[in-house]
């Protein structure tokens, strides 16, 4: 059973690497709608931040991979830049703000002392769930606008 686990881990690692490659290309593209570039940059920033966690590393890594997957999915569903409606652009801006806020919160957590982080994890163990919920709320808004047209 050990080799199966290794292959699965390798597959997840490869899909994560592919998502990172797509996001990096999007972030560097000058022809892309700027808030979409910001979404890509925010996602990459979060991915880099979570690498620094030693405690709950698995949960933080899964959260980062979740963000990468949904952002790449959003990018894949968008029409060409000229065809994106204003309400969808606004939803992308909101997603960018949400990602930026989450990134700042992760930075704040990482800047706390070990004792403070431990205390926070015992008093608010659902911090990742809170972040994920806010991200899902932003995604739902984007999906609603995408289906309206």
N, C-alpha and C positions, 0 to 999 in steps of 0.2 A: 504494500500500500504506500510505502515511502516514495517510490518513483512517481506515482500518480500525483501526489501532493506537490512534488517538485515541478512537474509539468504544469500543473494548474498555477502555481506561483509564477512560473516563467511566463505563462500566457497572460496573467494579470500584469506582470511587469512589462511585457511587450505592448499590451494595449495601452497601458499608462504612458509608455514612451511615445507611442503614436499620438496620443492625445496631446502630450507636451509639445511634440513637433508641430502639430496643427496650430496650437495656441501660439507658439513662438513665431511661426510664419505669419499668422494673422496680426500679431502685435507689431511686427516689423513692416507690414505692408502699408504703403502710403496711400493706396487707393481705397482703403476700407473706411467705412463710416467710423469717425473717431470714438464714439461711445462703445462701439463693438471692439475696437482696439483696446479700450480701457477695460472692458470685460475680460478680454484675453490676458491683459497685463495683471489684473486683479487676481485672476485664477492662478496664474504662474507665481505671483507673489505669495499666495496662500500655500501653494505646493512647496515652495522653498521654505516658508516659515515652519510648516509642520515637520520638516526633516529635523528640526532642532529639538523636538520633544523627546524626552527619554521616558517619562511616565505616560502611560496611556498611549504609547506610540502607535499601537495597532489601531485604536479608535481614531486618532488624528489622521493617520495615513488613509484609512477607509473614508473619512470625511473628505479629504483632499481628492481622492480618486472619484468620489461621488460628484464633487463640484466639477472636476475635469470632464467627466462623462456628460453631465447635463449641459454644460456650456458648449461642448463640441456638438452635441445633438441640436442645440439651438442654432448654432452657426450653420449646420447642415440643412436646416429647414428654412432658412431665410432666403428670400429672392435676391436678385441682383440689387446693388445699392440704390439705383434709381427707382426701383419698384417698391421699396420699403415705405409703407405709409407712416405718417407722422405719429399716430398712436402707438405703432409698433416701435418706432424710434424712441419714443418717450418711455416705453416699457424697458427697452434695452438700457436707457440712461438710468432707470430705477434699479435694474439688475446690477449695473456698474456701481451705483451708490451702495447697494446692499453688500456687494463683494468687498468694496473699500472699507466699509464699516466693520465687517467680519475680520478683514485683515488687520485693522487697527486693534480690535479686541484681542486677537491672537498675539499681536506684538505686546500688548499690555500684560497679558497673562505671562508671556515669556520673560518680561522685565521684572516680574515679581520675584521675591526671594523664594527659595524652596519651601520654607515653612508656610509662606502665604499661599503658594500654589497648592500645597497639601491641604491647608485649611479650606481653601476655596473648593477643592474637589470633594471634600466631605460635606460642605454646606450647600454647594450647587453642582452636584454630580452630572446634571443634565445640560451643561453649557453647550456641548456639541449639538445636542438635540435642539436647543433654542436657536442656534445658528442655522442649523439645517431647516428648521421650520420657517425662519425668515426668508431663507433662500427659496424654499418651495413656494412661499407666498408670492415672491417676485416672479417666479417662473409661471405660476398660475395666471397672473396678470398678463404676462407675455402670451401665454397660450390662448387666453380669452380674446385678446386683440388679434392674434393670428387667425383665429377661426371666424371672427366677425366679417372679414372681407372676403 
